[in-house]
Amino acid sequence: MLLQSYDVIQEIQIFLYITAIFFGFQLCIYIFYRYYKIKDERLHLNKILLSYGTFYTLIITGILILATSRVFISNLILKEATYKLGYFLILFSFTALLYFILIEGFSEIINIKVGRILMILNLIPSIIILLVPSANSPLFLFSILFTFANLIFIIIFQIRLVITSKDNIKYRIIKLFTGFLVCSLSLVLISEIFASLYSQGTENLFIFTGLLLLIVGLMINFLGVYDFPAFYEFNWKENLLKFFIIYQKNNLCLYNHDFSLGSNQEDGILQEKQDKILFGSITGIDSIISAITKTEGEKINKIKYGDSYILIEYGSNIASKITYALLVKKDISSTRYFLTSLKKQFESFYKQILEEIDSLEGKEEQLFGSFSIIMKDML
């Protein structure tokens, strides 16, 4: 490796490369951090973060190697070898991205079989670049078509993901999609594979533009991934029926919510006019508590009720005598995660009240009715 003297243009290039690589690795670290924070083995759609994190890690590492080869290495054999390694990582990044999104949870919006075929085909240019004498080999340039096919498939996936998603997650995906497009365009501009398409003397302009777009794209991605929420399954809310918080000591309902009534209902303890509806849906809260307390050795976490299910969570620490019951149409991973989240929010918000719960009988409605605000926010 030989250090050389650089002109102003080369120094600007080096600065832009360093800036892009710095932002890129920071983004990758934060993406993996967010994935770790919201990681739950039952919420498979969270792997969208894992796919982006792996994708950008490979991209930025590849750019780092290419920049090192372009700016610092003068030995032709070493330069060619590092170019190949850099391009291999960039091309392989699309295969890695597909690997994490080709899961059953996304089968509603993409054809998993087609995606797997494209993922395998994308390995062809990744392998060829390591075997051919030069990156300008016609065989390698032709194989790049498989990467473009992968790119189109990924773009279609993200468009459908935007259309299908809702609320906060939708805005996050839009930003990630925009950042992905900008970064993908920047890769074309800074790649020497396409340098022959540039008119003479404009190569530096395209490289500068590409690096600036890369920095902008990475920033947009950071805005998308910042405070990224848990990714529930599509249409999971339609699966919710009713929710109860029950005090086991006297079988008292501290709080209930009927999802089928939407925003027209008044949350709180069970009202007399609602008793027939609520207790008609579940075979009495007393029956549920009896089933739970008679279980020895292990606790019940799910009860089959007709065509529905009652998912159960138990309180922790000071709320050990509280049971959380969620009536759902189907037992899917998102509803279980939602129930766990409700439990955490309730115990965190009412921590001090729960410490004195035995002396508060008769005041449940005015004390716990405000949980409806948290409930609506979580929905």
N, C-alpha and C positions, 0 to 999 in steps of 0.2 A: 504494500500500500504506500503510495507516494503522496505527500502533501504538495500542493501546487500553489502558485500565486493566482489570485482570482481578480477578474475585473468587476465592475459595479454590478453588471447584470448577473454574474454568477453569485455574487454576495447576496443579492436580493433573492435569488433562487434558493440559496442555502437557508436564508432567514425564513422564507415561506415554507420550505420543507420542514424545518425545525418546529415552526408554529403549528403546522397541520399535524405533525406526528405527536406533538405535545398534547394538543386538544384531543386527538384521536385516542391515545392511550388513557387519558383522563375519562373520556366518554366510556370506553370499554370497562374500566374499573367500576364506574358508577352503575353501568348496566348490570354487571354481575352482582354488585352490592344490592341493587333493587330486587333482583331475582332472589337473592338470598333472604331479603327482608320479608318478601311475600310468598316465599317458597312453601308450597304445600303439595305433597305427593298426590293428592286427590284432585288438584286443580291443574290439569294437564295443559290448559291453554296458556298458563304462565310461561310455557316453553317458548313463546314468541319472544320474550326477553332474552332467553338463552340463545335463540337463533341469531338475533341481532348482535348480541355480545360476541359470539364466536365469529360471525361474519366480519365485523369491524376489527376485531383483533387480528384476523388473518390479513385483511386489507391493509391495515396500518403497518403491520410487520413487513408485508410485501413492499409497501412504499418506502419504508425505512431502508430495506435492502437495495431497492432500485436507486434511491437517492444516494446511498453510499457508493454504489457502483458508478453512477453517472458523474458524481462530483469528485470523489476521492481516489478511485482506482484507475490506474493507467495501464496496468498489465492486461493485455488483450484476452488471454486465456482466463484469468481470474475475473475480468469484467464480464465475459460471456457466461461464466458459471454462476456468478451472482445475479445476473439478469434472469437466467433461467429459474433460479430459486425464487426470486421476487415474483415473477410472473406465475410460477406454480402456486404460490400462496394466494395470490389474487384470484386466479381461476378456481382454485379449490374452495375458496370462500363461498362461492355460489352453491357448490355441492353441500357444504356444511350447513348453510342456511336452510336448504331444502330438507336436509336430514331431520332437523328439529321441528319443522312445521308439518311434516307428513305424518300426522298422528290422527287417530280416530276422531278427536274433538273437532278437527277442521274439515272433516269429510263432508260436512253440509255445504261447504263453499268451494271445495276443490276436488278434483278427481285424484285420489291418492295413487292409483295405479299408474296414471300418466306421469305424475310427479316423480315416482320412483324410477320410471324408465328414463326420464330426462336427467335425473340425478346421476344415474349410472353412465349415461351418454356424456355428461359433462366431465367425467373422469378422463375421457379420451384426450382433449386438449391439455389437461393437467399433466398427463403422463407423457404425451408427445413432446411437450416443451422441454422435458428432461432428456429426451432421447435424440432429438434432431440436432444437427450441427449448429444451427442458428435459429434465432427467433423469427427471422425473415423467411424461413422455409415455407414453400407453398403448402406442404402437408399440414403444417401447424396453423397457418393462416386459414386454411379451409376448415380445420377442426374447431376454430373459434366460433363457427356457426352454431355449434352445440351449446356454447356458453350463452349466445344471444337467445337461443330457444329457451334456455333456463331463465334468463332475465325476463323474457316476455311472460313466462309462466308465473314467476314471482310477482311481477307487476299486476297480472290478472288476479292473483291471490290477494294482494294488498287492496286492490280496488273493491273486490267482493267483501273483504274484511271490513273496510270502511262502510260499505253499504249496509252490512249486517249488524255492525256494532251500534251501540246506543250511548247517549249521554257522555259522561266524562271519558270513558274508554275510547269512544269514537273520535273525539278531538285529539287524543294522544296518538291514535293510529294514523290520523291524517298528517300530523307533524312528522311521525316516523316515516311515512310513505313519501312525503315531500323531501325529507332529508335523504332518503334512499335514492330518489331520482336525481337529486343534485349531486350526490357523491358518485353515482354511477356515471353521470355525464362527465364529471371531473376526471374519472379514470380514463375515459376515452381521450380527453384532451392532453393529459400528461403522459400517456403511453407512447413509447417510441415505436410500437407496432404499427400505429397509424400515422407515424411521422411522414411517411411517403406521400400522404394525402395533402400535406400542408404545402403551400407555395414557399419558395425559397425566401429565407429571411424572416418568416413568420413563426418559426418553431418556438422561440422564446416567448412570444406573445401568447401562444396557445398554452404553453406550460404555466406561465404566470396566471392566466385566466383559470386554468384547471386547478391550480393550487388554491387560488382564492375561493373558487366554488367548493372545493373540498372542505375548506375551513368553515364556510357558510353552512354547508350541508351537515357537518358535524355539530355545529351549534344548534341547528334546527332539530337534529336528533336528540340533543341533550334536553331541549325544551319538551320534546315528546316523552322522553323517558323519566323526566324529573317527577318524583313522587308518583310513579306509575302505580295504579291500583291493582288489586287482585283481579285476574281476568276470569270472570264467571262464564259458564257455558251459555251458548246462545239461547235466548228465550227462557232463561231459568226462572224468571219472575212468574211466568204463567203457571209454574208448577206449585206455587205457594197457595195454601188454603187458609190455615189459621195458626196462631201462635199463642202459647200460654206460658206464664211464669207462675209456678205453683209452690206454695210454702208447705212442705211435707208434714210439719208438726201438727197442723190442724186442717190440712187439705184445702187451704184457702188460695183462691186465685188472686195473685197480686196484680197481674196485668194480663190483658188479652188483646189480640188484634186479629181482625177478620180481613184478609187480603182481598176477598171477593167483593167487599163493599167499597174498596178504593178509598178515596179521600172523603166520602160522605159519612163514614162512621165516626163515632166518638170512642176513642180508646180509653181504657181504664179497667176497673174490675168488672165482673159480669153484671150486667143490668138484668132486672127481673124479666123484661120483655125479650131479652136475648137468650134466656136460659134454654128454652125449647130448641132453638136453632143450634146453639153451641153444643149442648149436651146430646142433641140428636146426631151430631156429626161424630162425636166421640162417646164411647160407652161409659160416660160419667168419669169425672176426674177421680172420684173415689176408687173406681175400678182400676184406673191406671196406677194410682199410688199403691193399691193393694198388690198389683202385679209386680211392682218394683220392689216393695219392701219384703215380699215373700221370697224373693230371689236370693239364694245364698251362694257365696263364693264369687259371683260375678254380677255385674249390673246390666240390666236391659238397656240397650241403646236404640232399639227399633221394635215397633209393634205393628204387625200387619192389621189393617182395619179396612175390611171390604176391599175396594179397589185402590185404596190409599195406604199411606204409611204414616205412623207417628214416630218422628225422630226425637230422641231424648238425649239431653245433656244434663250433667249434674253440677251443682255449684261447687266452688272450691273455697277453702279457708273459711272465712266468716260466713259465706253463703252456702255452707255444706248441706244445709237442709232445704235448699231450693232446687227445684227441678224445672228445666226448660223443655217444653214440648212443642214441636213444629209439625203440623199436619200438612202433608204434601201429596201430590198425585203420584209422583215417582221418586224413588230414592236415588237421586243423582248426586254427584260429588259437590256441586255448587251449593245445593241446599244444606248439606251437612256443614260445609264451611261457613255458610251464612248463619246457621244456628250457633256455631261456635263463636262467631263474631258478635252476635247479639248477646251471648252470655258474657263475653269479655267487656262489652260496652256497659251492660247493666251493672255488673259488679264494680266496675271502675267508677261509674257515675254516682252510684248510690252506696258507696263504700261505708260512709259514716252512718247512714240510716240503717243499713243492714246490721250494724253492730248492736243496734237497739231495737231490732224488729219485734222482739217478743212483747215490748211495751207499747207497740203502735197499732194494735188491733183495732179495726174500725176506721183507720185513717188511710187505708191503702190507696183509695182513688185519688185523693189530693196529693199523696206523696209520690206515687209511681205513674200517675197519668201523664206527666211530662215526658215520659220515655217515648211517647209517640213522635216527639220532635226528632229524637235520635233515630227512631225507626224510619221515618220518612227520608232523613238525610242518607241513611245507609241504602235505601232503595233507589 
